[in-house]
Amino acid sequence: DYAEALKYDSKLREVSALFDSCINCKLAYAARALLFFKLGEKDSMRHYIKVALQYPPSPGMDGWIFSVAGVVYNDQKKYDSAFLFYRLSIATLTAEGNLKDLAGANNNISSLFKMTGQPDSAFLYVNKSLTLSREGNFAKETLESNLLLAELFESKKPDSALYFFKKAVDSRDS
């Protein structure tokens, strides 16, 4: 319920504004950008990610924020910027030890490689994601990895595509 999530995000920003320094503002603005992305409000999405990126580094938060920036730039078809932010996200999430968001970032860059006609790189990153997702039991990321693998195999190996599609259905059902 993205509209409801925006209400809570607004409350976070109200409370954060009461303090001299806002430790969570960067995260709140990035979350708001992602919510507007989900709601299809592209102008607001672009505005809030730009605001989030103006804050100084926030250890433990930056990896996810860079991933959101990648999503925003990917949506704008600014692929060079999307690749840059996805790579920053992967490096930062690895350093932070944030395996769940790292699995998601690997799926994001894999999808972008697929979209830009680079299937070998797409396979490399989606397999990294699937490994992390299975090891961490991350259901959403496992589902996304299996669906992406099904798409990647669809035209070349239909039997493999079917296998990964069935794995995706199993992931969704569980």
Long-range contacts (C-beta under 8 A, 24 or more apart in sequence): 2-35, 2-38, 2-39, 3-39, 5-31, 5-35, 6-32, 6-35, 6-39, 9-35, 23-58, 25-55, 26-52, 26-55, 26-58, 26-61, 26-65, 27-52, 27-58, 27-61, 27-64, 27-65, 29-55, 30-61, 30-64, 30-65, 30-68, 30-69, 31-68, 33-68, 33-72, 34-68, 34-71, 37-71, 37-72, 37-75, 42-75, 42-76, 45-72, 45-75, 46-72, 46-76, 59-96, 60-96, 60-98, 62-92, 62-96, 63-89, 63-90, 63-92, 63-93, 63-95, 63-96, 63-98, 63-101, 63-102, 63-105, 64-89, 64-93, 64-98, 64-101, 66-92, 66-105, 67-93, 67-101, 67-104, 67-105, 67-108, 70-105, 70-108, 70-109, 70-112, 71-108, 74-108, 74-112, 79-112, 79-116, 82-112, 83-109, 83-112, 86-112, 99-132, 99-135, 99-136, 99-138, 100-136, 100-138, 100-141, 102-132, 103-128, 103-129, 103-132, 103-133, 103-136, 103-138, 103-141, 103-145, 104-129, 104-140, 104-141, 104-144, 106-132, 107-141, 107-144, 107-145, 107-148, 110-148, 111-148, 114-148, 114-151, 114-152, 119-152, 122-148, 122-152, 123-149, 123-152, 126-152, 139-171, 139-174, 142-171, 143-168, 143-171, 143-172, 146-171
